[in-house]
């Protein structure tokens, strides 16, 4: 763990004595945390709704969370998604008000937490959703010279506007882990493995990065490269890696679809690949998405998730959302007070290695 922490400290600070950017400050903080062997627990949309409630029904103080209801602590990492911002929608793909999202991010930052954003944009070529994979020409169409390039740059501008609006009470940019173009090693999304070439994916990432950082001057973004763990190998982990100058963190997205034993074994295997890559490139590492839909085992937290991650220098593990829609009651990844795993989660949250707020 110390090797990665030391590499991150050098990467963030170098030999300079000047003030760090917000992104460098967060990178340094996470590197020091890794050096201490600590892991942040994260939860997607945690303040905006829970298994049986919505923020609109509970006021907008952003002090309720299924996590807090269970263990009396807040998640240390708070995840949200920008999908819908490209269309000027007031709500994101999970029906969250973008103004509420921003306010919740500020509240979480004031508690001492860390924020991460993913982005599931619409398909810019077909007009379908993120999961519309009928064409293998989408990425090509938005690169320079492509028929949808100008339109997509407008989408990037809207995403940059929003990310640049996440500020504290003094008007300072709040550091954010930004995780675009994730799970590209599978074909879930229009930028997936067989839907663009390596060169096209790298060009898309670099175009996104350079626009946000160079043209828009957003120095508060920590860039996360996050392949899906399904089928992950030594050969394909970094196949479409954009380069060290364009990435600050490497991670895996890994959900459970097998037995508990298989999930633990496979997660540890993929984290070993991630750790080797992170050390080689001097990057942070994380479990950027994880979970078992419905949390089907009452001791999943202490007997499945924790054994899978505890021996690796991960900066955080992010569990996906607890949907509250009536027809989505099965779609939850964290406990709520009535769930059979709540008692086990309390034990998990009390572990010295895990960070909550």
N, C-alpha and C positions, 0 to 999 in steps of 0.2 A: 504493500500500500504506500509506503514511504517513497518508492521510486516514482510512482505516478504523481503523488503530491508535490514532490520536488520539481518534476518536469513542468507541472502546471504553474508553480510559483515562478519559475524562470520564464515560462511563456508569457505569463500575464505581466510581469514586472520588468523582465530583463535586468539590466544594470542601471535602470533609470531611477531618478529621484523625483521626477515630476508626478503630479497628481494623476491617479489612474482614471480611466474612463469608467462609466458605470458597468460596462461589460467586463472589463478587466478586474474591477473590484469583486464582482460576483464570481468570476472564474477563480480568483485568489481565495475567496471565502470557501468555495466548494473544494478546492484543492487542499486547504488546511483541514477541512472537515474529513476528507478522505484519509489524510494522514493520521487523524485521531481514530480511524476505524468506525466512523459514524455513518448512518444511512438515513436520509430524509424519507419520511412517508408522504406520498402525494395522493390526491384524489381529484378526479375530473369533475368540474362544475359543482364542487362541494357546497358552496354558499348559495347557489341559485335554486336548488331543489334537492329533495331527498326522496326516499322511497314512497312517502305518502304526503308530501308537502311541497309548496312552491314559495319562492321568496315573496311574491306579490301578496300572499296570504299571511305572511309573518312580518310585514314591515320590511324596510330596506336598510336595516342596520348591519346586515351581513354578519350576524353573530350566531346563526344557526347552521348546523351541519350534521348529517347522520353520524359522522365520525365523532363530533363533540357530544352528541346525544348518547353515544355508547360509552365513551371513555373519559369524557370531560376535558379533552384536548382537541385542538384543531390540527388538521394536516399541516405539515411544514411546507409542503409544495402544493400549489393550487394550479390545476390545469384548466384551460379554456380553448375554444376553437374559433377561428376567424371565418369559417365558411359562411358565405352570405354577404360579407363586407364588400366583395367585388361587385355586387349587384345593387349596392346602396340600400340593402334591406335593413330595416330597423331591428330584425331578429336574426340570430345565427341559425345554423342548420338544426340545432337542438331547441329552437324556439326561445333562446335566451335574448333578452334585450341587451343590445350592445352598450347602452349607457349603464345598465346594471352591472355588466361584466367589468367595465372600467372602474366603477365605484368599488366593486368587490375586490378587484386587484389592488386598489389603493389601500383598502381596509386590511387586506392580508399582508401587504408590505409593511404597514404600520405595526402589525403584530410581530413583525420580524421574519415573515415567511418569504418564500421564493415563488415566482410566477413562471409558468410556461404556456406558450401558445402553439398549437398546431394549426393547420389550414387545410380544409377540404373544399377547394374552390370548384365551381361548376366546370363542366367540360367546355372550353372556349371554342372548340371547333364544331361540335354537334349541338350544343345547347343543352345537353343532358346533364345529369348530376356527376359528382365525383366518381361514382362507380360505373359510369358509362364507358365501357372499354371496347366498343364496337369498332373503333378506328385506331390504327397504329400510326396515324399521321398527326396526332394532336400536338405532341411536343414540337415536331418539326414546324407546325403551323404558327407557333408563337415565338420561335427564335427569330433573330434578325433576318429579314428577307421573307419571312413567312406571311401568309395571307391574314393571320390573326395577330401579328406581332404588335401593331399599334394598339389594338383593343386590349391585349393582355397587359401591355405596359400601363394602360389606364387602370387595370385591375391592381397591378402592383402599387400604383400610386395611392389607391384607396386603402390598401393594406398598410402601406407605409404611414399614411395619414393617421390611421387608427393606432398603430403601434407607437407612433410619435406623440400621441395624446395621453399615453399612460404615464402620468406625472404625479409627484407628491404634492403636498400642500404648498411647498415653496416653489413649485414649477420645475423641479428637477426630474429628468427622465428616470423612471424606475427600471432597473435592470430586468430583462426578460430572457428566458431561454426560448429561442425560436426554432421550431422543428418542422420546416417545410419538406415536402416531397418525400414523406416517410413511407416505410414498408415497400420500397421500390423493388425489392428482391422478389416480390410476388406480383400477381396481375390483378390486384384488388382495385386499383385506381388507374386513371388514364395515363399516368406517368410510369406505369409498372414495368417489370422486367422485360417482357416480350413486346412491349408497346412503344419502346424507343431504344435507340442504340446507346451504347456506353457514352459515345461522344455527345449525343444529343442530351442525355441526362446531365452530364457534367456541365454542358453549356447552359442548360436551364438553371442549374444550381448557381453557377457563377454569375449568370445574368441577374438572378434574384438577389444574390449577395451584393454584387457591385452596385446595383441600383439602390438598395436600402442603405448601404454603408457609405458609398462614395458620392452618389448623386444626392441622396437625401440626408446624409450625415448622421444617421442613426447609430450612435456609438454605445447603445445600451443593450444590444442584441448579442446573446451567446448562441452560436449556431450549432445545432445538434443534427448529426447524421444518424438515421435510425432505420436500419434494415429490419425486415420481419425475420423472426428466428426460424420459421418453417423452412426446412431444407438448407439452412445456413451451413456453410463449410469454410475451411481455410481459404479456398480458392475464390469464393464469391462474396465474402464479407466486404472486401474493399474493391470489388470489381468496378463499381461506379463511384468510388470515393472522389469527391471534387478536388482534393488537395489540401495540404496542411494550412495554407493561407486562407482557406474558405470554411474551415470547420474548427470548432472549439471543443466539441463533445461527441463521443460515439456511444451508441446504445443499441438495445434490441427491444422490439415489441414482441411479446410472447404471451399468448393466452393458452389456457389449459383445455385440451380436447381429449386427453388420454387419462390413464390412471394417475393417482397421486404420485406413485413411485416413478413412473415414466416422466411425468412433468418435472419432478425434482432433478432427475438424472439429465434430462435434455436441457433444462435451464442451466444447470451447472456446466454442461458441455459448451453451450453457446456463450456463457459468460467467460469461460476460459478463452474462447476465441476473441471475445471483445477485449478482455484484459490484455492479451498479447498484442492486439492491434493498437490499443490505447497506449501501452508502454512504448511500442515502436514509434508512434507518432507524437508522443507527449501530450495526449489529450485526456480530458475528463471522461469518465464512463458512467452509464446509468442504465437502469431498466426503464425505458422511456414509455412503455405501456405494458400492463400485465393484468392478469386476473382470471377467475373462473366464473363464468356467468351463473348467477344464482348461488354461488358459494355453497357447493353441494356437500361439504364435509364440515362437521361442527368444529374440528380443530385444524382447519385449513391454514390458519395464520401461523401457528407455532410449529405445526408438523409438516407443512408443505411449503408455504412461501418463505418462511424464515430459513429453514435448512437449505433452500435453493439459492439464497442470496448472501448469507451471512459471512462467507469466507472470501468474498470478492470486494474490491475497492469501488463499489458503486456509490455515486453521490446521492442517488435517490431511486425509489421505485414508485411509479405512478399507477394507481389502480383506476380503472375506467369508471364511468358514471353510474349513478343509481337512478334510472329513469322512473319518473312518477306518472307517466301516461297510463291510463286505465288498461290499455291493451299491451302494455310493456312491463307488467308487474314482475315478469321473470328476468328482466334485463337490469340486473344490479351486480356490482362487483365489490362492494364494501358492505359491512354489516349495518343494521339499524337495530334499535333496542329490542324488537320482538324476534329478531333472527336467531337461529340456534347457534350461530358462531359468535354471538356478541360477547359471551364470557371469555372465549378463547382470544378474541381480539383485544380485550382488556389486558390480558397477560402479554400479548404481543406488543401493545402500546407501552407497557411498563418495562420492556427490555431496555437495558442500558445502551445498547447499540443503536436503537431506533430513535429518531428525532421527530418529535411532535411539538406543537406550540401550546 
